Amino acid sequence: MLLFAASVFFVIMSAWPVGENEEVNARLGLAGVETESLSPMVQLLRPLLVMMTPLVGWINAKRYRAWIEQKFVNAGMTEAMTTNEFFAYKIVMAFAFWGLFVVLFARIIVGWEEPILADLAIVVIGSFFPDIWLTGLVKERQDRIRRTLPYVLDLLTLSVEAGLDFVAGIHKVCEKSKAGPLVDELSFFLGELQVGATRQQALRNLAIRIDMREVRSFSAMLIQADVLGASVGPVLRAQSDLLRTQRFQEAERQGAYASQKILFPLILCIMPAVFVIIFGPIALNFIYGDQTIGL
């Protein structure tokens, strides 16, 4: 069985069109876009997921498939995984959770015969684990973009105010900035302009791909300036100041949250030890009287 599975895997990988997408992207001017890599666990399960794709192709769920594809775009995984592979991953994780928590832990280690509802609950939780994983990847990438956005926007503002136009300023930002998801998205924005997209449509696509409030506001202001024929420099300067202010406010908000989050471990772990040290001798003296004096 293992030999058969391995042979099927090598046949699939030999027929996989290696380098075709890179060649097409190079012709279209989109070769600079990098795709986020999968986690080691998903990479290990990738052959199994590829073999299971014919089994999940019948699943319709158009709205759910559209949601998954949108999350792939937001996570920068448009070429890393397909929707059918994601459905296969959900099935694999459902059985994995059932085997780990029900068969191994409950029945073998604990010896507990769980009801059928517990089995169904574990299977449902396991099937939703890939959704949580994908949402976490999107949030992590958006946090990386949010951290680099003020610097990139300041560099773009300086480039435009120095005499470059908006597109040339984006080129300069991509050349001088460190590699990251925001620079990759700006490179893709330039590639869309090269293949014939208008600036307004490319900005809308940029906001859709990143799906962040800051980028949507940035794109909307640039689109409005392009429609009205206004200068881009003051718009970029105002947006840069706004993002810097929002970043400081977010830092203050996170600091306030940190002081609240530390209350639970403080009350649960530190305060009982303090009470034992302070009130322990008093309680022993009250219970045993003068017998605790020698201690």
Secondary structure, 3 states (H helix, E strand, C coil): CHHHHHHHHHHHHHHCCCCHHHHHHHHHCCCCCCCCCCCHHHHHHHHHHHHHHHHHCCCCCHHHHHHHHHHHHHHCCCCCCCHHHHHHHHHHHHHHHHHHHHHHHHHHHHCCCCCHHHHHHHHHHHHHHHHHHHHHHHHHHHHHHHHHHHHHHHHHHHHHHCCCCHHHHHHHHHHHCCCCHHHHHHHHHHHHHHCCCCHHHHHHHHHHHHCCHHHHHHHHHHHHHHHHCCCHHHHHHHHHHHHHHHHHHHHHHHHHHHHHHCHHHHHHHHHHHHHHHHHHHHHHHHHHHHHHCCC
